[in-house]
């Protein structure tokens, strides 16, 4: 890997750090590419959290925001579709 040797000799610290990280985790990076893994699930959760954060501007405390974030990201199965209807029984 010629580019990693260039990056390690570069004067820019971020490139040195990138080269060191890739060299250290090279096997895991290749394994992830071969297994067709992606960070789509994490990006989806981040988008949902950002939506909760935008909606949280009216909340008085960080505790309320955390409660809403847990509620939105937890994917609870027994909640009703409408807030005024009864919830399904937990099995």
RAQUI-V505975 format. One record per residue. N is the residue number from 1. RES is the residue in one small letter. SS is DSSP state (hx for helix, st for strand, lp for the rest). BURIAL is b if it has 9 or more other ideal C-beta (glycine too) atoms within 8 Angstrom, else e. D_FIRST is the distance of its C-alpha to the first C-alpha in whole Angstrom. Layout:
N&RES&SS&BURIAL&D_FIRST  N&RES&SS&BURIAL&D_FIRST
This chain:
1&x&lp&e&0  2&x&hx&e&4  3&x&hx&e&6  4&x&hx&b&6  5&x&hx&b&7  6&x&hx&e&9  7&x&hx&b&10  8&x&hx&b&11  9&x&hx&e&13  10&x&lp&e&15  11&x&lp&e&19  12&x&lp&e&19  13&x&hx&e&19  14&x&hx&e&18  15&x&hx&b&14  16&x&hx&b&14  17&x&hx&e&16  18&x&hx&b&13  19&x&hx&b&10  20&x&hx&b&12  21&x&hx&e&14  22&x&hx&b&11  23&x&hx&e&9  24&x&hx&e&13  25&x&lp&e&14  26&x&hx&e&11  27&x&hx&e&13  28&x&hx&e&16  29&x&hx&b&14  30&x&hx&e&13  31&x&hx&e&17  32&x&hx&e&18  33&x&hx&e&17  34&x&hx&e&18  35&x&lp&e&22  36&x&lp&e&22  37&x&lp&e&23  38&x&lp&e&23  39&x&lp&e&25  40&x&hx&e&28  41&x&hx&e&30  42&x&hx&e&30  43&x&hx&e&30  44&x&hx&e&33  45&x&hx&b&34  46&x&hx&e&33  47&x&hx&e&35  48&x&hx&b&38  49&x&hx&b&38  50&x&hx&e&38  51&x&hx&b&41  52&x&hx&b&43  53&x&hx&b&42  54&x&hx&e&44  55&x&hx&e&47  56&x&hx&b&47  57&x&hx&e&48  58&x&hx&e&52  59&x&lp&e&51  60&x&lp&e&53  61&x&lp&e&50  62&x&hx&e&47  63&x&hx&e&48  64&x&hx&b&49  65&x&hx&b&46  66&x&hx&e&44  67&x&hx&e&47  68&x&hx&b&47  69&x&hx&b&43  70&x&hx&e&43  71&x&hx&e&46  72&x&hx&b&44  73&x&hx&b&41  74&x&lp&e&42  75&x&lp&e&43  76&x&lp&e&47  77&x&lp&e&48  78&x&lp&e&52  79&x&lp&e&53  80&x&lp&e&55  81&x&lp&e&54  82&x&lp&e&57  83&x&lp&e&57  84&x&lp&e&61  85&x&lp&e&61  86&x&lp&e&61  87&x&lp&e&58  88&x&lp&e&57  89&x&lp&e&58  90&x&lp&e&55  91&x&lp&e&54
